[in-house]
Amino acid sequence: MTPSAPPPYRRIADEIRARVDAGELAPGDRVPSTRRITQEWGVAMATATKVLAALRQEGVVRVVPGVGTVVAEPAVPEAAPDTSPRPLPGGEGGAAKERRTREADGGLSRERIVRAGIRVADAEGLGALSMRRVAAEFGVSSMALYRHLAGKDELVMLMADATFAEVRLPEPAPADWRARMEAGARLQWAVYKRHPWLAQYLSISRPQPMPRAMALIEWTVARVEGMDPLTLLHMAVTLLNHVRAAASGFEDDREAEQQTGMDRGQWMASMEPAYERILGSGAYPMYAGVDGLALDAVTLDTVFEFGLARLLDGMAVLVEGRERGGRV
């Protein structure tokens, strides 16, 4: 009995993997995009999407935001446990053991581990982050990291707080309360854009103690006057939550691209016929009233901008009413 031929997506995935195995595509090199696959092999977009999804599942490729799908680095094997006799504390044997320990963990420090964790999360998402994955960045076993950190929970909290250390406050700072709050919101938005995983990690209901993030929030509301502390805190958290909620879409979009192999533009193009059929029914006049189909009219940036302006409009009623001594 003649064995059945593999499906087209499998055949294409095997061909791309063969290029990787042969060294034609090295770690970090871009592999053919879904659009390139459709052109080179003459298959549908859905087939091209399955090709990249299969290669990702097999660990052959990974998605790098702003770059595309690239060949993944070879996995670093976990180091075998040290079964050598343990020297007694002190003495020459103890000093030699200490030197070997420093060499074995690659000169690690909490700061270096945190920076490596941020690099992994930025490139691959928080779901891909593990102590073992970060250890692979240094070519050491995951146990080496536990000499510096209690575990993944502590690592991620330190990573999140470290991202806010990148913020450079404007000098001179805006003197007007509204301009200061708007500037603070935009500084947060920029951090979330650089680190797509961050917004989904932060929590309003269960906030983590992160001094650098708290300092930015404190700066943001520093020019609001006449408010009791609880009202001021609600203003700060409400603003933070709007920015965070809009920015959570950055990680959603990255995960969707990893799963489908399509960026947002490609995905929207693939959905266009379905939307045209729905809107053509005439049952959705609000959508039909937008200029053309305009599926790209609403983006994370436009939601952020529109919501920020309306939120500050509402807070102006509260702040300016208090300044005039009236009730709001």
Beta strands, then each sheet from edge to edge (+ up, - down):
strand 1: 61-64
strand 2: 68-71
sheet 1: 1+ 2-
end
